[in-house]
Amino acid sequence: MTRPSRPRLGRVAASAAGALVLALSFTGSALASERATFRLLGSSPIYSNAVDVHTATGGTVHVRPARYHYRITTGAAAGSAGVTTEASGNCVDLSHYIVTGRDYQVDLQSAADAPELGSPSFLAAGWLLAQAEDLIAAAPDAGLESGALQVAIWQLSGQARDLDAPSGDPVLNARVAELRGLAAGRSVPSSLAVSVAGGDTCLDTAAAVTVSGTPGAVVDLAVPAAPGGAPTAQVSPQRVTIGPNGVASATLRSGSPGTVSVTATTSAPTLLRATKLPGATTPQDQLFLKPGTLNAEATHGFIDCDLYLLGPGGPATTAPLAPSGPPAPPAPAEPPLVITLDSPALAAPGGLAVYRLHVTNAGTRTARGVSVAQRVGRGVSPVSARGPKGTTARVGRSAAHWTLAALKGGHSATFVLKVRVGRSLAGDVTRTTAALRGAGRASATTAVVRKVGKTEQGF
């Protein structure tokens, strides 16, 4: 197949934040053709090999598929700086270019004014974008996963040849086919409902909860606490996945009479395309997600059935015998500790990055000798570590350790690690893991961005 004159390339970008898919918030509604200033921050992770991608028009483009990261400013007007956020996404344009560090004026389109964005193929592309963070983090080869996601999205958006061999790389093509299989018929969540079966339920008896919505959606269930108190009811499990038939099941119980509310929440991002202005030749169109949520609620009554069974005229009851002697005091439990990790979504090769570990004592007793450790990935060097008053900290070649003398119940402590990111990591991702002795782990990834120029895109 011959290469067209001056072929033009599109490139990658998925999510991060997880995120991750990076948190992207716009003022107002997701306006069709909302004007924005768009800047490419760089790409990462990048596939290790340059490949020939077969275009839908019959040519080829020579490129190393990658993931792109952006800065987007919306709502700017005279006297207003607008709202600037960061996001990640994928190229959906193999006929134009984009370069790092340049501000472009673009329109942000949704399916409201670009109907093709609501087609099954674009919906599948949006689903891949929503899964990209987790897929890349779990992959043994992050670059291969990122490259395969980009090629799959080129196919789904009509840019690459929709055949078994969209590129000249068999390894890449095999993973593309697997991703296409995962995405077939899928979309980001667009509907959600919750209901509780039957009439009033006896105390401490399970009531059936039905959650319905978009197949594959992960839904969090919760029972709001009463004002000033803890929840008197429980829903189990607290997270369900909507099955292929569009429903998932849970149970609701309460130990106190009255009406109970159960809420359902799921991530429901909107697919957006940043497209060049009419008459402009740059930048290439980019596809990404605007985060959003769907919420639903149902109420259900619980009654004390014993009041009806054992009231006047009911069967007689006998008070239980009191146990002899005072009960043995329970053994004191260790204070419950929870660890979370804040990791930068992006980092510059050769630059500094800062991690923050948060340890929370969710109990009422003081925790003594709280020990925390964090290990960083290849190419990342710890520079300094610090913690709150009463902390001893030390850093090694690839890890940092903190010991906090005491952490009171209901309090949190933050431990900070500053690292140097190696230049050799440009276009890669680095992983870090933190551990709290006896209380679990937390991990995160950071994309180390690499500049993108015209020559990398066949220009």
C-alpha positions in Angstrom: 0.0 0.0 0.0 1.4 3.4 -1.0 1.8 6.2 1.4 -0.2 9.4 0.6 1.6 12.6 0.1 2.3 14.3 3.5 0.2 11.9 5.6 -1.0 13.3 8.8 -1.2 11.6 12.1 -3.3 11.5 15.1 -2.0 10.5 18.5 -3.0 9.1 21.8 -4.4 10.1 25.1 -6.4 8.2 27.6 -7.3 8.9 31.2 -5.4 9.3 34.4 -7.0 9.3 38.4 -8.0 7.6 39.2 -8.1 8.6 37.9 -6.0 8.9 35.7 -9.0 9.7 33.8 -8.1 13.1 35.2 -10.8 15.0 36.8 -12.3 17.3 34.2 -14.9 19.9 35.3 -16.5 22.6 33.1 -18.5 25.6 34.2 -22.1 25.3 33.1 -23.4 22.5 30.9 -21.4 20.4 28.5 -22.2 22.8 25.7 -22.2 21.6 22.1 -19.4 23.4 20.3 -18.3 25.2 23.5 -15.2 27.2 22.6 -12.1 26.3 24.6 -8.3 26.9 24.6 -6.6 23.5 24.2 -2.9 22.7 24.9 -1.1 19.3 24.6 1.1 18.7 27.6 2.7 15.6 26.2 2.3 11.9 25.7 2.7 8.9 28.0 2.9 6.0 28.0 4.3 5.4 24.4 4.4 2.2 22.5 8.0 1.1 22.2 7.9 0.5 18.4 7.1 2.9 15.5 4.4 1.2 13.4 2.6 1.7 10.1 -1.0 2.4 10.8 -3.3 1.6 7.9 -5.7 4.5 7.4 -9.4 4.1 6.5 -8.7 6.0 3.2 -6.1 3.5 2.1 -2.8 5.1 3.1 -0.4 4.5 6.0 0.9 6.7 8.8 4.2 5.9 10.6 3.8 6.6 14.3 4.5 5.4 17.8 1.0 5.3 19.3 0.7 6.9 22.7 -1.5 8.4 25.3 -2.0 12.2 25.3 -2.5 14.6 28.2 -4.1 18.1 27.8 -4.8 21.4 29.5 -8.2 22.8 28.7 -9.5 26.3 29.5 -13.2 27.0 29.2 -15.4 30.0 30.0 -12.8 32.6 29.2 -14.2 36.0 28.3 -13.3 39.7 28.6 -12.0 40.2 32.1 -12.2 36.5 33.0 -9.4 33.9 33.0 -11.8 31.0 32.6 -11.5 27.6 34.2 -8.4 25.5 33.5 -8.4 21.8 34.0 -6.4 18.8 32.8 -7.6 15.7 31.0 -6.3 12.8 29.0 -7.7 11.3 25.8 -7.0 9.9 22.3 -6.5 11.2 18.8 -9.3 10.7 16.4 -7.8 12.5 13.4 -5.1 11.0 11.1 -5.1 13.9 8.7 -3.8 16.8 10.9 -1.2 17.3 13.6 -0.8 18.7 17.1 2.4 19.7 19.0 3.2 20.1 22.7 3.2 23.5 24.3 1.0 25.4 21.8 -2.4 26.9 22.6 -5.1 26.0 20.1 -8.6 27.3 19.8 -11.1 24.4 19.5 -14.7 23.6 19.8 -15.8 21.0 22.4 -18.4 18.8 20.7 -20.8 16.3 22.3 -23.3 14.0 20.7 -25.8 16.9 20.9 -24.2 18.6 17.9 -22.1 15.8 16.5 -24.5 12.8 16.2 -21.7 10.4 15.2 -20.4 10.7 18.8 -23.6 8.8 19.9 -23.0 6.0 17.4 -22.2 2.5 18.7 -18.6 2.7 17.6 -18.0 6.0 19.3 -19.8 4.8 22.4 -17.4 1.8 22.5 -14.5 4.2 22.1 -15.8 6.2 25.1 -16.0 3.0 27.1 -12.4 2.2 26.3 -11.4 5.7 27.4 -13.3 5.2 30.7 -11.4 1.9 31.3 -8.0 3.1 30.0 -6.5 4.1 33.4 -7.2 0.7 35.0 -6.2 -1.2 31.8 -2.9 0.6 31.6 -2.2 0.3 35.3 -2.8 -3.5 35.3 -1.0 -4.2 32.0 2.5 -5.9 32.2 3.5 -3.6 29.3 1.9 -0.1 29.8 3.3 1.1 26.4 1.7 -1.8 24.5 -1.6 -1.3 26.3 -1.6 2.4 25.6 -0.7 1.9 21.9 -3.4 -0.8 21.4 -6.0 1.5 23.0 -5.1 4.3 20.6 -5.2 2.0 17.5 -8.5 0.5 18.6 -10.0 4.0 19.1 -8.7 5.0 15.6 -10.6 2.1 14.3 -13.8 2.9 16.2 -13.6 6.5 15.1 -13.3 5.6 11.5 -9.6 6.7 11.1 -7.8 3.3 10.9 -8.7 0.4 8.7 -11.4 -1.7 10.5 -9.7 -5.1 9.8 -7.8 -7.6 11.8 -4.5 -5.9 10.8 -4.9 -2.2 11.4 -1.1 -1.8 11.7 2.0 -3.6 10.5 2.8 -4.9 14.1 1.3 -8.3 14.8 1.7 -8.0 18.6 0.0 -4.7 18.6 -2.8 -6.0 16.4 -3.5 -8.9 18.6 -4.0 -6.7 21.7 -6.2 -4.3 19.6 -8.4 -7.2 18.7 -8.8 -8.2 22.3 -9.7 -4.6 23.3 -12.2 -4.4 20.5 -13.8 -7.6 21.8 -14.0 -6.1 25.3 -15.6 -2.9 24.0 -18.1 -4.5 21.7 -21.6 -3.2 22.5 -20.4 -1.4 25.6 -20.8 2.3 26.5 -20.4 4.6 29.5 -23.4 4.5 31.9 -26.4 6.5 30.7 -29.2 5.2 33.0 -29.6 4.2 36.6 -32.6 3.3 38.8 -33.0 1.6 42.2 -36.0 0.0 43.9 -36.9 -2.1 47.0 -39.3 -4.9 46.6 -42.5 -5.4 48.6 -44.2 -3.5 51.4 -43.0 -2.8 54.9 -40.4 -5.3 56.1 -39.8 -6.7 59.6 -36.8 -5.4 61.5 -33.6 -7.3 60.9 -35.1 -9.0 57.8 -33.6 -8.6 54.4 -35.5 -6.6 51.8 -34.6 -7.2 48.1 -33.0 -4.3 46.3 -32.9 -4.1 42.5 -30.5 -1.8 40.7 -31.0 -1.3 37.0 -29.1 0.6 34.4 -26.4 0.3 31.7 -24.8 -3.1 31.6 -21.3 -3.1 33.1 -21.9 0.0 35.2 -20.3 -0.2 38.7 -22.7 1.2 41.2 -22.0 2.3 44.8 -24.9 1.8 47.2 -25.3 3.6 50.6 -27.7 4.3 53.4 -27.5 7.9 54.4 -26.9 8.4 58.2 -29.6 10.1 60.2 -28.8 13.8 61.0 -26.3 13.7 63.8 -26.0 9.9 64.0 -24.8 6.8 62.4 -26.8 4.8 59.8 -29.4 2.5 61.5 -29.7 0.4 58.3 -27.2 -1.5 56.1 -27.2 -2.3 52.4 -25.1 -5.3 51.2 -23.0 -5.4 49.1 -22.1 -1.7 49.0 -20.9 -2.0 45.4 -22.6 -3.9 42.5 -22.0 -4.3 38.8 -24.9 -4.2 36.5 -25.2 -7.5 34.6 -25.8 -8.2 30.9 -29.5 -8.2 31.6 -29.3 -4.6 32.9 -29.9 -5.4 36.6 -28.0 -6.2 39.8 -29.2 -7.2 43.3 -28.5 -6.3 46.9 -30.3 -6.5 50.3 -31.4 -3.9 52.8 -31.8 -4.4 56.5 -32.7 -2.1 59.4 -32.6 -2.5 63.2 -34.9 0.5 63.8 -38.5 1.1 62.7 -39.1 3.8 60.1 -38.4 4.7 56.6 -35.0 4.0 55.1 -33.5 5.5 52.0 -30.9 3.7 49.8 -29.0 5.7 47.3 -27.2 4.5 44.1 -24.4 6.4 42.4 -22.3 5.5 39.3 -19.8 7.3 37.2 -21.4 8.6 33.9 -18.9 10.7 31.9 -19.8 12.5 28.8 -17.8 11.9 25.6 -16.4 15.1 24.1 -14.4 15.8 21.0 -12.0 18.8 20.8 -12.2 19.8 17.1 -10.4 22.5 15.1 -12.3 25.6 14.2 -13.8 25.9 10.8 -11.1 26.7 8.2 -8.3 25.8 10.6 -5.8 23.0 9.9 -4.7 22.4 13.5 -5.0 20.8 15.9 -5.9 17.2 15.1 -9.2 16.2 16.8 -8.9 14.7 20.3 -11.5 12.5 22.2 -11.8 12.5 25.9 -14.3 12.3 28.8 -16.0 14.9 30.9 -16.6 13.2 34.3 -20.1 13.1 35.6 -22.4 10.9 37.8 -25.8 9.4 37.8 -27.8 9.1 41.1 -30.9 7.3 42.1 -32.8 6.8 45.4 -35.5 4.5 46.8 -37.2 4.4 50.2 -38.5 1.5 52.2 -40.3 1.0 55.5 -39.3 -1.2 58.3 -41.6 -2.2 61.2 -41.3 -4.0 64.6 -43.3 -7.1 63.8 -43.0 -8.2 67.5 -45.4 -5.4 68.4 -48.1 -7.2 66.4 -47.2 -10.8 67.3 -46.6 -10.3 71.0 -49.0 -7.4 71.9 -52.2 -7.7 73.9 -53.7 -11.0 73.3 -50.5 -12.4 71.9 -48.6 -15.3 73.2 -47.0 -14.9 76.7 -43.3 -14.4 76.9 -40.8 -15.2 79.7 -37.9 -12.9 80.5 -34.6 -14.6 79.9 -32.5 -15.5 83.0 -29.8 -13.1 83.7 -26.3 -14.6 83.4 -24.5 -15.1 86.7 -21.6 -12.8 87.3 -20.5 -9.8 85.3 -19.6 -10.4 81.6 -16.0 -10.6 80.7 -14.7 -7.4 79.2 -13.9 -7.6 75.5 -10.3 -7.6 74.5 -9.2 -4.2 73.3 -9.0 -4.0 69.6 -6.3 -2.3 67.7 -7.3 1.2 66.4 -8.5 1.0 62.8 -6.1 2.8 60.5 -6.7 3.7 56.9 -4.1 4.7 54.3 -4.6 6.7 51.1 -2.0 8.0 48.6 -2.1 11.2 46.6 0.1 10.8 43.5 0.7 13.4 40.8 -1.0 12.5 37.6 1.8 13.9 35.4 5.5 14.5 35.9 8.2 16.0 33.8 11.3 13.9 33.0 14.2 15.3 35.1 11.8 17.2 37.4 10.6 16.9 40.9 7.3 15.2 42.0 5.7 15.1 45.4 3.7 12.2 46.9 1.5 12.6 49.9 0.4 9.7 52.2 -2.5 10.1 54.5 -3.1 7.9 57.5 -6.4 8.2 59.4 -7.1 6.7 62.8 -10.8 5.8 62.4 -11.1 4.6 66.0 -11.3 6.3 69.3 -8.1 5.0 70.9 -4.6 6.4 70.2 -2.5 4.3 67.8 1.2 4.0 68.9 4.2 3.5 66.7 2.5 4.1 63.3 4.9 2.7 60.7 4.6 3.7 57.0 6.8 2.9 54.0 6.7 3.9 50.4 8.6 2.3 47.5 9.1 4.1 44.2 9.7 2.7 40.8 12.7 2.3 38.6 14.2 5.7 37.5 12.7 7.6 40.5 15.0 8.7 43.3 13.8 9.8 46.7 15.0 13.3 47.7 13.4 14.0 51.1 10.7 12.8 53.4 8.9 14.5 56.2 5.9 14.0 58.5 4.0 15.7 61.3 5.5 16.4 64.7 6.7 13.3 66.4 7.7 11.6 63.2 11.1 10.1 62.3 11.8 9.8 58.6 14.5 8.3 56.5 15.0 7.8 52.7 16.9 5.2 50.8 17.8 4.6 47.1 14.3 3.5 46.3 12.1 3.8 49.4 11.2 6.0 52.3 10.1 5.1 55.8 8.2 7.1 58.5 7.4 6.2 62.1 4.9 8.4 64.0 5.0 8.1 67.8 1.3 8.5 68.3 -1.9 9.2 66.3 -5.0 10.1 68.3 -8.4 8.6 67.5 -10.3 10.5 64.8 -7.1 12.3 63.6 -5.1 12.0 60.4 -1.4 12.4 59.6 0.2 13.3 56.3 3.6 12.1 55.2 5.3 13.8 52.3 7.9 12.3 49.9 9.7 14.4 47.3 11.4 12.5 44.4 13.4 13.2 41.3 12.0 11.7 38.1 14.7 10.3 35.8 14.9 11.7 32.2 15.0 8.2 30.9 11.4 7.7 31.9 10.0 10.2 29.4 7.0 8.7 27.7 6.7 6.0 30.4 4.7 5.5 33.6 6.1 5.1 37.0 4.4 3.1 39.8 4.7 3.5 43.5 3.3 1.5 46.5 2.8 2.6 50.1 2.3 0.3 53.0 1.0 0.9 56.5 2.1 -1.8 58.9 -0.8 -4.1 59.7 -3.3 -2.0 57.8 -3.0 -2.5 54.1 -1.5 -0.9 51.0 -2.1 1.9 48.5 -0.6 2.2 45.0 -0.7 4.7 42.2 0.8 5.5 38.8 2.2 8.8 37.3 2.6 9.5 33.6 6.0 11.0 32.7 5.2 13.1 29.7 7.3 13.4 26.5 7.0 16.2 24.1 5.2 15.6 20.8 6.4 17.3 17.6 5.3 17.3 14.0 8.1 15.0 12.9 6.8 12.3 15.3 3.5 12.5 13.4 4.8 12.1 9.9 5.1 15.8 9.1 
